[in-house]
Amino acid sequence: MKKNFMKTISKMRKSMSPALVRCMVVAVCMLAVAGDIYAGSAGASQVQNAIETDIGAYWGPTKLGLRIIGGILAGVGGFRVYNKWSNGDQDVQKTMVSWIGGIAFVLLVPTIIEAVFGIG
């Protein structure tokens, strides 16, 4: 069973684009930090207060930063897709879908975090 699991993980890793992997790592790190906040010994009201005051103060610039990163990824991805298309590569659609998926993930993370934690 362990060998099948490792084969599956290896196949998944090979099929994902580097941009999508980077986006997923950023999201996991953000969720880990949020999990540490909730896992603390503070009461629910203290956690909510911390989210509204401490994290809420940094949320605007963080959200803007994520949008800037999404814009940079869109530019780089568009250039790479155009370059593949111009060279006549066969996997243009696969590259395009993976870049669009990575960009959508980066741009949707702030919305998901706002919905889950009530920041904004």
PEGINOR-V98112 format. One line per field, one symbol per residue. ss: DSSP state (~ for helix, > for strand, _ for the rest). Layout:
ss: ???
//
This chain:
ss: _~~~~~~~~~~~~~~__~~~~~~~~~~~~~~~~~~~~~~____~~~~~~~~~~~~~~~~~~~~~~~~~~~~~~~~~~~~~~~~~~~~____~~~~~~~~~~~~~~~~~~~~~~~~~~___
//
